[in-house]
Amino acid sequence: GNSAGCVFTHPDISNTFKMCNDCQSGCGGSTDADECDVGCHMAETLSGFYNNVRDETQTDVCRGEKKRREGDECTTNPYDGMLSPVFIANIGQGGHYSRSAVFDDEVFSYVSGNGNFLDNPRGLICVDGETTPRDRIKLFDDGVGGDGSALDFVYTRGCLSICPGVLDDHGVQEECIGCGGSGERLLGILHSSIRGTVPIKKMTDKSPNIVGCASTYATSHAFFAVCPEMFPLFPKVGAWDVQAPDRCVPCRKMWDS
């Protein structure tokens, strides 16, 4: 039960959970298995009551048995090495994938500053090597499941992938999640069969006195400018400074090329 009035304070928890006596001193023992299970796992999330929070195998102290939690199977490096500390610090309340585009056989992550679930209404994304999509994918802020730092209010899920065969089922070689929006939750998806089939040419910089872009590339149908100096606090972006015609450095670089 909850004889000692044990209460959590956490951004995603607005009510009080009863916990078992082994999770926090002062709490009376619980006889309800589900109540006990929730209490132990919430205590584990808050990390103050569990010694082995980061172990892959947790001990369910309520039932005295070893059990694996959702997310424990994901052992990829935090953010797949694609998101910098500056990115994480400036993520705000938005959500972003660790890559702007992936082939359908690649693994990636998702990071959110607001909420601990990733909605997956179109069923394009699978997790932890599963082949069937979930409607909602749980994110973590306790150092597991691909999360880089526990209790920093940044929720993460690693080990994401495009569900096997989903592009073939749709009869397409490309798909997109979040296209046409503000750039948040944006993910381009390409069929692995087209990997390496599009010639890419690196362009010569004919205006080196105009700074901001490190390099420019072109294909038969598109130009790509790599301009990290113009986005030092990405994903915070001063878009007008980049897109305004008289200040568009990427545009000038491409025209000169």
C-alpha positions in Angstrom: 0.0 0.0 0.0 0.9 3.6 0.3 1.0 4.0 4.1 3.8 6.6 4.0 2.1 8.7 1.4 4.9 8.2 -1.3 4.6 10.7 -4.1 6.5 11.2 -7.3 7.2 14.5 -9.0 7.9 14.0 -12.7 6.8 15.9 -15.9 4.8 12.9 -17.2 3.2 11.9 -13.9 0.3 13.9 -12.4 -1.0 11.3 -9.9 0.4 9.3 -7.0 1.6 5.8 -7.4 1.6 3.2 -4.6 4.9 1.5 -4.3 6.3 -1.6 -2.6 8.4 -1.5 0.6 11.6 -2.5 -1.2 11.5 0.5 -3.6 11.4 3.3 -1.1 11.8 3.3 2.7 8.7 4.0 4.6 6.2 2.5 2.1 4.2 -0.4 3.4 4.2 -3.7 1.4 1.8 -4.1 -1.5 -0.3 -7.2 -2.1 -1.4 -6.1 -5.6 1.0 -7.3 -8.3 0.2 -4.7 -10.9 0.4 -1.9 -8.3 3.7 -3.2 -7.1 5.1 -3.5 -10.6 4.2 0.1 -11.5 5.6 1.4 -8.3 9.0 -0.3 -8.8 9.4 0.8 -12.3 8.5 4.4 -11.6 11.0 4.4 -8.8 13.6 2.9 -11.2 12.8 5.7 -13.7 13.5 8.4 -11.1 16.8 6.6 -10.2 16.8 7.6 -6.6 15.6 4.3 -5.2 17.2 1.7 -7.5 20.9 0.9 -7.4 21.1 -0.8 -10.7 19.1 1.5 -12.9 21.4 1.3 -15.9 21.8 -2.5 -15.8 20.4 -4.3 -18.9 18.6 -6.8 -16.6 16.6 -5.3 -13.7 15.5 -7.1 -10.6 11.8 -6.9 -10.0 12.0 -6.5 -6.2 8.3 -6.9 -5.9 8.3 -10.5 -7.2 12.0 -11.4 -6.7 12.6 -12.3 -10.3 14.7 -11.1 -13.2 12.8 -9.3 -16.0 13.7 -7.2 -19.0 12.1 -3.9 -19.6 11.0 -2.4 -22.9 14.0 -0.6 -24.4 16.6 -2.8 -22.7 17.3 -4.6 -26.0 18.4 -1.3 -27.6 22.1 -0.9 -27.1 22.9 1.6 -29.9 25.0 4.6 -29.0 22.9 7.6 -27.9 21.4 9.4 -30.8 23.4 7.1 -33.2 26.2 9.7 -33.1 24.2 12.0 -35.3 22.9 14.6 -32.8 25.4 16.9 -31.2 25.2 18.3 -27.6 24.4 21.7 -29.1 21.4 20.2 -31.0 20.1 18.5 -27.9 20.5 21.7 -25.8 18.5 23.7 -28.4 15.8 21.1 -29.2 13.2 23.1 -27.2 9.7 21.5 -27.2 10.1 20.0 -30.7 10.9 16.5 -31.9 13.5 15.4 -34.4 14.9 12.3 -36.0 18.7 11.7 -35.7 18.9 11.9 -39.5 16.9 13.9 -42.0 16.8 11.0 -44.5 17.4 7.3 -44.3 17.5 4.2 -46.5 14.9 1.7 -45.5 17.6 -0.7 -44.2 19.2 1.8 -41.8 18.8 2.3 -38.0 18.1 5.7 -36.5 16.8 7.5 -33.4 14.1 10.0 -32.4 14.5 12.7 -29.8 11.7 14.8 -28.3 11.7 17.7 -25.9 7.9 17.3 -25.3 6.3 14.0 -24.5 7.3 10.5 -24.1 5.6 8.9 -27.1 6.2 9.0 -30.9 3.0 8.6 -32.8 3.3 6.2 -35.8 -0.1 6.5 -37.5 1.0 5.4 -41.0 2.9 2.3 -39.6 6.1 3.1 -41.4 8.4 2.8 -38.4 9.4 -0.3 -36.4 11.4 -0.5 -33.2 13.9 -3.0 -31.7 14.1 -5.1 -34.8 10.3 -5.8 -34.8 8.6 -6.4 -38.1 5.1 -5.1 -37.1 4.6 -1.4 -36.5 3.2 0.0 -33.3 0.7 2.8 -33.3 2.7 4.6 -30.6 6.4 4.1 -29.7 7.5 4.8 -26.2 10.4 7.2 -25.6 12.7 7.1 -22.6 14.4 9.6 -20.3 16.1 7.1 -18.0 19.2 6.2 -19.9 17.9 3.1 -21.7 16.4 2.6 -25.1 19.0 4.8 -26.8 18.5 7.7 -24.3 21.8 9.6 -23.9 21.2 11.2 -20.4 18.7 10.2 -17.8 16.3 12.8 -16.3 17.3 15.7 -18.6 13.7 16.0 -19.9 14.8 15.0 -23.4 13.0 11.8 -24.4 14.7 9.4 -26.8 14.2 6.1 -28.6 17.0 4.4 -30.5 16.9 1.2 -32.6 14.2 2.6 -34.9 14.0 1.4 -38.5 11.6 1.4 -41.4 9.4 -1.6 -41.2 10.6 -4.4 -43.6 8.9 -4.3 -47.0 6.7 -1.3 -46.3 7.9 0.7 -49.3 7.4 -2.4 -51.6 3.9 -2.8 -50.1 3.2 0.8 -51.0 4.7 0.4 -54.5 7.1 3.3 -54.0 10.8 3.9 -53.7 10.6 6.9 -51.5 8.4 8.1 -48.7 8.4 11.0 -46.2 7.3 11.7 -42.7 6.5 15.3 -41.7 7.2 16.8 -45.2 5.8 20.2 -45.8 6.0 21.3 -42.2 8.4 23.3 -40.1 11.2 20.7 -40.3 10.3 19.0 -37.0 9.6 15.3 -37.1 10.9 15.3 -40.7 12.2 12.1 -42.1 12.9 11.2 -45.8 12.8 7.5 -46.6 14.5 6.0 -49.6 14.4 2.4 -50.9 17.8 0.7 -50.3 17.8 -0.5 -54.0 18.6 3.1 -55.2 21.6 3.5 -52.9 24.6 4.6 -55.0 22.6 4.9 -58.2 22.4 8.7 -58.3 25.6 10.5 -59.4 26.7 13.3 -57.1 29.2 16.0 -58.1 31.0 18.3 -55.7 30.9 21.8 -57.0 33.8 24.3 -57.1 33.4 27.2 -54.8 33.7 30.3 -57.0 32.9 32.8 -54.3 35.1 31.9 -51.3 34.9 35.4 -50.0 31.2 34.8 -49.2 31.4 32.7 -46.1 28.8 30.4 -44.4 28.8 27.3 -46.6 31.5 24.6 -46.3 30.7 22.8 -49.6 28.1 22.4 -52.3 27.0 19.4 -54.3 24.7 18.7 -57.2 22.8 15.9 -58.8 20.8 15.9 -62.0 17.8 17.3 -60.2 18.9 19.1 -57.0 21.5 21.2 -55.3 22.8 20.6 -51.8 24.6 23.2 -49.7 26.3 22.3 -46.5 26.3 25.4 -44.4 27.0 24.7 -40.7 28.2 28.2 -39.9 24.7 29.5 -40.8 23.0 27.2 -38.3 25.2 27.3 -35.2 22.3 26.6 -32.8 20.3 24.2 -35.1 17.5 23.2 -34.6 17.0 26.9 -33.7 17.0 28.5 -37.1 16.9 32.1 -38.3 15.3 31.0 -41.5 14.8 34.5 -43.0 18.5 35.2 -42.7 19.1 32.2 -44.9 16.2 32.4 -47.3 16.0 36.1 -48.0 17.1 36.7 -51.6 19.7 39.3 -50.8 21.2 37.2 -48.0 20.8 33.7 -49.3 24.4 32.5 -49.2 23.5 28.9 -50.4 21.6 30.5 -53.4 24.6 32.6 -54.3 27.0 29.6 -54.0 24.8 27.6 -56.3 24.4 30.3 -58.9 28.2 30.9 -59.0 28.8 27.1 -59.4 
